[in-house]
Amino acid sequence: MQSPAYDVAESLRKAFHVHGATFSRETDERMPFQRPTPEAAEAQGVKLRHAAVALPVFPIDGKWHVALMKRTEYPGVHSGQISIPGGEVEQEDVDRFDTAMREFEEEMGVNLRQSHVVSGLSERFIPPSRFVVTAFVACLDHQPHWKVDPTEVAAVLTVPVEALLAPDALQPHSIEVKPGVKVALPAYAWEGEVIWGATAIMLTEFALAWREAVERA
């Protein structure tokens, strides 16, 4: 008998294969400005850095959730932000999948290599840090037992997928993008935290895929 996580992963794979370009375009349309593609940024002379992340999806009391991490405070552009666990590609990594799995285990203390991992989310360029991010979705049958690295992870934020699907889920929030400068940007709010930037963009694309793959199944 196939597991629920396997079924969800297969449905997401099919949805990305058939509608991936549509999910990406509709996500961009929900954003107030167009970020450069990795190719456009490189053509403009930006020295790109590369990273990979993994979004875990798992059921709690019969409802699917995702887990995000709140970064610790540090001298960097993503200090204290809510993000999808992951990090920069290292020389010993075989590929982007390997990067995402290694970084997730280092940060969250959970090995996702035996989970049902799906690709298909668009690569996203993050101008402030020059990262090109490759994202994966890891479907699990149970919520993992987190063993976070306290030097990198201040907290784990568990968000019901249905909260991302609500019509009013993505709303403008006043975000301090740098000291003393606030801008209204699309963001999700959950348990007192504001999820914005590239994380909000990737979650929006994930939500579009989930609605097609799971909600309409």
PyMOL commands that set and color helices and strands:
alter all, ss='L'
color gray80, all
select helices_A, chain A and resi 4-29+38-43+96-108+161-165+197-215
alter helices_A, ss='H'
color red, helices_A
select strands_A, chain A and resi 49-60+63-71+82-83+86-88+116-118+124-126+131-139+153-160+171-178+181-190+193-195
alter strands_A, ss='S'
color yellow, strands_A
deselect
rebuild
show_as cartoon
